[in-house]
Amino acid sequence: MIKLKSPREIALMREAGRVVAKALDQVRRLAVPGACTAEMDEAVAAIFREHDAIPLFRGYPNSTKGKPPFPANICASVNEAVVHGIPNRRPLKEGDVVSVDTGCKINGWCGDAAVTLAIGEVRPEIQKLLDVTSQTLDLSIRAMARCRTWSEVASLMEKYVKSQGMYVVEKFVGHGIGQDMHEEPQVPNFVSKALRKNDIRLEPGIVLAIEPMVALGTKNVATLDDHWTVVTKDRRASAHFEHTVAMTPEGPRVLTFLDD
């Protein structure tokens, strides 16, 4: 069941969203050659502590029974890693890209966002990948203002990515969000059979974590031996951008920006 949020509840989610945005802003400053993703994780943890925010990722259960929970405050996915990368001390080098995803809960309400960052100067095809993925997120938010259902938005996202010669990663999708990080509905970045059967009406009060994941060479992925990190099967680069977005009577409102 989709839980619609009141204006008061959306305002509470905005507070969590602002802290997530602040955390990712700090990560941007650390995204330089020689830095490491463990430092990014520590910086995000400090911001969450400063705001009495509960990290949503640390301790998150593994989808495979008996496998370890997620050990960090951020997912830090480098180059061919799509999602769920575990932060480490390996120095980032010129030409890398790192996708950083994080979320927190404040006063019982959640925010969730992600960004992919270039480390120094990257190859033109990699910069295009980042631009296309970011633009896919932007166009989805703009489309929510005029589309009645999510399938209309997802179709536009999928068509745009394909028009740029890239691939939507279909293994992972966005989600509803509120008092829990993952709520109904599932929010694909492509038009699936399940979405055609149970489309999502874009009505005031619905809050979605929209997160396109785009790959250069293939939509197919595999999970590494750490039981978390998901990589493209061809080991070419991927990118991931995400915002928490609320539908209001005035249209879509992004909750994970630093400022309104």
C-alpha positions as a LaTeX table, in Angstrom:
\begin{tabular}{lrrr}
\hline
Residue & $x$ (\AA) & $y$ (\AA) & $z$ (\AA) \\
\hline
Met1 & 0.00 & 0.00 & 0.00 \\
Ile2 & 1.31 & 3.44 & $-0.94$ \\
Lys3 & 1.38 & 5.78 & 2.07 \\
Leu4 & 0.51 & 9.34 & 1.06 \\
Lys5 & 2.14 & 12.06 & 3.16 \\
Ser6 & 0.52 & 15.22 & 4.51 \\
Pro7 & 2.11 & 18.65 & 4.00 \\
Arg8 & 3.33 & 18.49 & 7.62 \\
Glu9 & 4.95 & 15.10 & 7.04 \\
Ile10 & 6.59 & 16.29 & 3.83 \\
Ala11 & 8.02 & 19.24 & 5.76 \\
Leu12 & 9.51 & 16.81 & 8.26 \\
Met13 & 11.01 & 14.78 & 5.42 \\
Arg14 & 12.49 & 17.98 & 4.06 \\
Glu15 & 14.56 & 18.32 & 7.25 \\
Ala16 & 16.09 & 14.88 & 6.70 \\
Gly17 & 16.55 & 15.68 & 3.04 \\
Arg18 & 18.44 & 18.87 & 3.81 \\
Val19 & 20.89 & 16.97 & 6.03 \\
Val20 & 21.43 & 14.35 & 3.32 \\
Ala21 & 22.14 & 17.18 & 0.87 \\
Lys22 & 24.60 & 18.71 & 3.32 \\
Ala23 & 26.37 & 15.37 & 3.65 \\
Leu24 & 26.67 & 14.94 & $-0.12$ \\
Asp25 & 27.91 & 18.51 & $-0.44$ \\
Gln26 & 30.76 & 17.63 & 1.92 \\
Val27 & 31.47 & 14.49 & $-0.12$ \\
Arg28 & 31.81 & 16.68 & $-3.26$ \\
Arg29 & 34.58 & 18.64 & $-1.54$ \\
Leu30 & 36.44 & 15.42 & $-0.75$ \\
Ala31 & 36.17 & 14.01 & $-4.29$ \\
Val32 & 39.75 & 14.71 & $-5.37$ \\
Pro33 & 42.67 & 12.52 & $-6.46$ \\
Gly34 & 44.31 & 10.91 & $-3.43$ \\
Ala35 & 41.22 & 10.98 & $-1.25$ \\
Cys36 & 39.52 & 7.76 & $-0.24$ \\
Thr37 & 35.91 & 6.71 & 0.19 \\
Ala38 & 36.46 & 5.83 & 3.86 \\
Glu39 & 37.18 & 9.53 & 4.49 \\
Met40 & 33.90 & 10.38 & 2.76 \\
Asp41 & 32.09 & 7.91 & 5.01 \\
Glu42 & 33.64 & 9.45 & 8.13 \\
Ala43 & 32.65 & 12.96 & 7.02 \\
Val44 & 29.04 & 11.90 & 6.43 \\
Ala45 & 28.93 & 10.16 & 9.82 \\
Ala46 & 30.09 & 13.39 & 11.48 \\
Ile47 & 27.37 & 15.45 & 9.78 \\
Phe48 & 24.72 & 12.93 & 10.80 \\
Arg49 & 25.93 & 13.06 & 14.41 \\
Glu50 & 25.88 & 16.87 & 14.33 \\
His51 & 22.18 & 16.80 & 13.38 \\
Asp52 & 21.15 & 13.86 & 15.61 \\
Ala53 & 20.34 & 11.96 & 12.42 \\
Ile54 & 20.13 & 8.17 & 12.28 \\
Pro55 & 22.15 & 6.69 & 9.38 \\
Leu56 & 19.88 & 4.55 & 7.23 \\
Phe57 & 22.55 & 2.43 & 5.56 \\
Arg58 & 24.77 & 1.30 & 8.42 \\
Gly59 & 23.55 & $-2.11$ & 9.61 \\
Tyr60 & 21.05 & $-2.47$ & 6.76 \\
Pro61 & 20.25 & $-6.20$ & 6.38 \\
Asn62 & 21.63 & $-8.11$ & 3.42 \\
Ser63 & 19.01 & $-9.45$ & 1.03 \\
Thr64 & 20.74 & $-12.85$ & 1.20 \\
Lys65 & 20.09 & $-14.70$ & 4.46 \\
Gly66 & 23.20 & $-15.17$ & 6.55 \\
Lys67 & 25.27 & $-12.55$ & 4.73 \\
Pro68 & 26.68 & $-9.48$ & 6.54 \\
Pro69 & 24.70 & $-6.27$ & 6.99 \\
Phe70 & 25.97 & $-3.13$ & 5.29 \\
Pro71 & 28.91 & $-1.76$ & 7.31 \\
Ala72 & 28.98 & 1.95 & 6.45 \\
Asn73 & 27.03 & 5.23 & 6.33 \\
Ile74 & 27.43 & 5.63 & 2.56 \\
Cys75 & 27.51 & 3.36 & $-0.44$ \\
Ala76 & 30.63 & 4.34 & $-2.39$ \\
Ser77 & 30.69 & 2.68 & $-5.81$ \\
Val78 & 33.80 & 3.32 & $-7.93$ \\
Asn79 & 33.96 & 3.09 & $-11.75$ \\
Glu80 & 32.30 & $-0.20$ & $-12.79$ \\
Ala81 & 30.54 & $-0.51$ & $-9.41$ \\
Val82 & 26.87 & 0.42 & $-9.87$ \\
Val83 & 25.58 & 0.44 & $-6.29$ \\
His84 & 26.29 & $-0.78$ & $-2.75$ \\
Gly85 & 30.05 & $-0.30$ & $-2.83$ \\
Ile86 & 31.70 & $-0.48$ & 0.60 \\
Pro87 & 33.96 & 2.47 & 1.51 \\
Asn88 & 37.67 & 1.68 & 1.82 \\
Arg89 & 41.12 & 3.27 & 2.13 \\
Arg90 & 42.19 & 2.85 & $-1.51$ \\
Pro91 & 43.18 & 6.29 & $-2.85$ \\
Leu92 & 40.98 & 7.54 & $-5.67$ \\
Lys93 & 42.93 & 8.43 & $-8.78$ \\
Glu94 & 42.55 & 10.92 & $-11.61$ \\
Gly95 & 39.92 & 9.67 & $-14.05$ \\
Asp96 & 37.92 & 7.62 & $-11.53$ \\
Val97 & 34.25 & 8.20 & $-10.86$ \\
Val98 & 32.55 & 7.46 & $-7.56$ \\
Ser99 & 28.82 & 7.13 & $-6.93$ \\
Val100 & 27.94 & 8.07 & $-3.35$ \\
Asp101 & 24.51 & 7.19 & $-1.97$ \\
Thr102 & 23.40 & 7.98 & 1.56 \\
Gly103 & 20.33 & 8.54 & 3.71 \\
Cys104 & 19.29 & 9.45 & 7.21 \\
Lys105 & 16.27 & 9.64 & 9.48 \\
Ile106 & 15.41 & 12.68 & 11.60 \\
Asn107 & 12.44 & 12.78 & 13.98 \\
Gly108 & 11.13 & 9.58 & 12.42 \\
Trp109 & 11.30 & 10.65 & 8.76 \\
Cys110 & 13.77 & 9.72 & 6.03 \\
Gly111 & 15.75 & 11.32 & 3.22 \\
Asp112 & 17.79 & 9.51 & 0.56 \\
Ala113 & 19.94 & 10.82 & $-2.30$ \\
Ala114 & 22.93 & 9.94 & $-4.47$ \\
Val115 & 25.42 & 11.62 & $-6.78$ \\
Thr116 & 28.21 & 10.42 & $-9.06$ \\
Leu117 & 31.39 & 12.50 & $-8.98$ \\
Ala118 & 34.35 & 12.75 & $-11.32$ \\
Ile119 & 37.77 & 12.52 & $-9.70$ \\
Gly120 & 39.85 & 15.11 & $-11.50$ \\
Glu121 & 39.54 & 15.06 & $-15.27$ \\
Val122 & 37.73 & 12.10 & $-16.81$ \\
Arg123 & 37.51 & 10.80 & $-20.36$ \\
Pro124 & 34.82 & 12.45 & $-22.53$ \\
Glu125 & 32.69 & 9.28 & $-22.66$ \\
Ile126 & 32.72 & 9.12 & $-18.85$ \\
Gln127 & 31.71 & 12.77 & $-18.53$ \\
Lys128 & 28.89 & 12.12 & $-20.99$ \\
Leu129 & 27.76 & 9.17 & $-18.84$ \\
Leu130 & 27.57 & 11.42 & $-15.77$ \\
Asp131 & 25.76 & 14.14 & $-17.71$ \\
Val132 & 23.22 & 11.73 & $-19.22$ \\
Thr133 & 22.44 & 10.10 & $-15.87$ \\
Ser134 & 22.04 & 13.46 & $-14.11$ \\
Gln135 & 19.88 & 14.74 & $-16.95$ \\
Thr136 & 17.74 & 11.60 & $-16.75$ \\
Leu137 & 16.98 & 12.37 & $-13.11$ \\
Asp138 & 16.25 & 16.01 & $-13.94$ \\
Leu139 & 13.90 & 15.16 & $-16.79$ \\
Ser140 & 12.02 & 12.69 & $-14.60$ \\
Ile141 & 11.36 & 15.39 & $-12.00$ \\
Arg142 & 10.22 & 17.87 & $-14.64$ \\
Ala143 & 7.98 & 15.23 & $-16.25$ \\
Met144 & 6.23 & 14.54 & $-12.94$ \\
Ala145 & 4.68 & 18.01 & $-13.25$ \\
Arg146 & 2.76 & 17.04 & $-16.39$ \\
Cys147 & 2.47 & 13.23 & $-16.30$ \\
Arg148 & $-0.37$ & 11.47 & $-14.54$ \\
Thr149 & 1.36 & 8.12 & $-13.99$ \\
Trp150 & 4.88 & 6.93 & $-13.33$ \\
Ser151 & 4.95 & 4.73 & $-16.46$ \\
Glu152 & 4.82 & 7.91 & $-18.55$ \\
Val153 & 7.86 & 9.25 & $-16.69$ \\
Ala154 & 9.75 & 5.95 & $-16.81$ \\
Ser155 & 9.19 & 5.72 & $-20.55$ \\
Leu156 & 10.75 & 9.15 & $-21.06$ \\
Met157 & 13.74 & 8.19 & $-18.88$ \\
Glu158 & 14.33 & 4.94 & $-20.73$ \\
Lys159 & 13.99 & 6.53 & $-24.17$ \\
Tyr160 & 16.43 & 9.31 & $-23.31$ \\
Val161 & 19.11 & 6.92 & $-22.02$ \\
Lys162 & 18.77 & 4.68 & $-25.07$ \\
Ser163 & 18.93 & 7.70 & $-27.39$ \\
Gln164 & 22.37 & 8.45 & $-25.94$ \\
Gly165 & 23.64 & 4.92 & $-26.65$ \\
Met166 & 23.63 & 3.89 & $-23.00$ \\
Tyr167 & 21.82 & 1.33 & $-20.86$ \\
Val168 & 19.38 & 1.58 & $-17.95$ \\
Val169 & 20.42 & $-0.83$ & $-15.20$ \\
Glu170 & 17.18 & $-2.71$ & $-14.57$ \\
Lys171 & 18.23 & $-4.85$ & $-11.59$ \\
Phe172 & 17.72 & $-1.95$ & $-9.19$ \\
Val173 & 14.93 & 0.62 & $-9.00$ \\
Gly174 & 13.78 & 3.57 & $-6.94$ \\
His175 & 11.23 & 3.32 & $-4.15$ \\
Gly176 & 8.69 & 5.00 & $-2.00$ \\
Ile177 & 10.09 & 6.60 & 1.14 \\
Gly178 & 8.71 & 8.05 & 4.36 \\
Gln179 & 9.05 & 6.74 & 7.91 \\
Asp180 & 10.98 & 3.84 & 6.39 \\
Met181 & 13.66 & 4.17 & 3.74 \\
His182 & 12.05 & 1.56 & 1.52 \\
Glu183 & 8.28 & 1.78 & 1.16 \\
Glu184 & 5.88 & 0.92 & $-1.61$ \\
Pro185 & 5.88 & 1.45 & $-4.53$ \\
Gln186 & 8.88 & 0.22 & $-6.47$ \\
Val187 & 9.90 & 2.95 & $-8.91$ \\
Pro188 & 11.62 & 1.59 & $-12.03$ \\
Asn189 & 13.60 & 3.76 & $-14.43$ \\
Phe190 & 12.15 & 1.85 & $-17.37$ \\
Val191 & 8.74 & 0.51 & $-18.34$ \\
Ser192 & 8.41 & $-2.99$ & $-16.88$ \\
Lys193 & 5.63 & $-5.56$ & $-17.08$ \\
Ala194 & 4.98 & $-5.06$ & $-13.38$ \\
Leu195 & 4.65 & $-1.31$ & $-13.86$ \\
Arg196 & 2.23 & $-1.75$ & $-16.75$ \\
Lys197 & 0.11 & $-4.01$ & $-14.53$ \\
Asn198 & 0.25 & $-1.81$ & $-11.42$ \\
Asp199 & 1.01 & 1.73 & $-12.50$ \\
Ile200 & 1.70 & 4.50 & $-9.97$ \\
Arg201 & $-0.60$ & 7.49 & $-9.94$ \\
Leu202 & 1.30 & 10.73 & $-9.37$ \\
Glu203 & $-1.00$ & 12.32 & $-6.83$ \\
Pro204 & $-0.27$ & 14.87 & $-4.10$ \\
Gly205 & 1.25 & 13.19 & $-1.06$ \\
Ile206 & 3.24 & 10.52 & $-2.86$ \\
Val207 & 6.98 & 10.69 & $-2.07$ \\
Leu208 & 9.47 & 8.81 & $-4.23$ \\
Ala209 & 13.20 & 8.20 & $-4.16$ \\
Ile210 & 13.97 & 8.44 & $-7.88$ \\
Glu211 & 17.36 & 6.98 & $-8.79$ \\
Pro212 & 18.38 & 6.29 & $-12.38$ \\
Met213 & 21.41 & 4.02 & $-12.79$ \\
Val214 & 23.00 & 4.10 & $-16.22$ \\
Ala215 & 25.83 & 2.02 & $-17.70$ \\
Leu216 & 28.03 & 2.55 & $-20.74$ \\
Gly217 & 28.14 & $-1.01$ & $-22.04$ \\
Thr218 & 25.53 & $-3.34$ & $-20.56$ \\
Lys219 & 22.58 & $-3.40$ & $-18.17$ \\
Asn220 & 23.76 & $-6.76$ & $-16.79$ \\
Val221 & 25.35 & $-6.78$ & $-13.33$ \\
Ala222 & 26.99 & $-9.12$ & $-10.84$ \\
Thr223 & 27.61 & $-9.03$ & $-7.07$ \\
Leu224 & 31.19 & $-9.27$ & $-5.77$ \\
Asp225 & 32.45 & $-11.59$ & $-3.04$ \\
Asp226 & 31.89 & $-8.93$ & $-0.37$ \\
His227 & 28.17 & $-9.75$ & $-0.81$ \\
Trp228 & 27.29 & $-6.09$ & $-1.41$ \\
Thr229 & 29.15 & $-4.38$ & $-4.26$ \\
Val230 & 27.29 & $-4.66$ & $-7.57$ \\
Val231 & 29.34 & $-4.18$ & $-10.75$ \\
Thr232 & 28.61 & $-4.14$ & $-14.46$ \\
Lys233 & 29.39 & $-7.51$ & $-16.02$ \\
Asp234 & 31.54 & $-5.92$ & $-18.72$ \\
Arg235 & 33.35 & $-3.82$ & $-16.06$ \\
Arg236 & 32.67 & $-0.58$ & $-17.92$ \\
Ala237 & 31.65 & 2.48 & $-15.93$ \\
Ser238 & 28.21 & 3.30 & $-14.55$ \\
Ala239 & 26.62 & 6.29 & $-12.84$ \\
His240 & 23.86 & 6.82 & $-10.26$ \\
Phe241 & 21.96 & 9.96 & $-9.28$ \\
Glu242 & 19.04 & 10.17 & $-6.83$ \\
His243 & 16.68 & 12.64 & $-5.18$ \\
Thr244 & 13.79 & 12.25 & $-2.78$ \\
Val245 & 10.83 & 13.97 & $-4.47$ \\
Ala246 & 7.38 & 14.77 & $-3.09$ \\
Met247 & 4.31 & 15.42 & $-5.21$ \\
Thr248 & 2.39 & 18.46 & $-3.97$ \\
Pro249 & $-0.67$ & 20.29 & $-5.33$ \\
Glu250 & 1.82 & 22.74 & $-6.88$ \\
Gly251 & 3.84 & 19.96 & $-8.53$ \\
Pro252 & 6.99 & 17.98 & $-7.68$ \\
Arg253 & 9.19 & 19.24 & $-4.85$ \\
Val254 & 12.74 & 17.95 & $-4.41$ \\
Leu255 & 13.42 & 17.33 & $-0.71$ \\
Thr256 & 17.14 & 16.56 & $-0.95$ \\
Phe257 & 18.48 & 19.97 & $-2.00$ \\
Leu258 & 20.48 & 22.19 & 0.34 \\
Asp259 & 18.12 & 25.13 & $-0.27$ \\
Asp260 & 14.57 & 25.47 & $-1.61$ \\
\hline
\end{tabular}
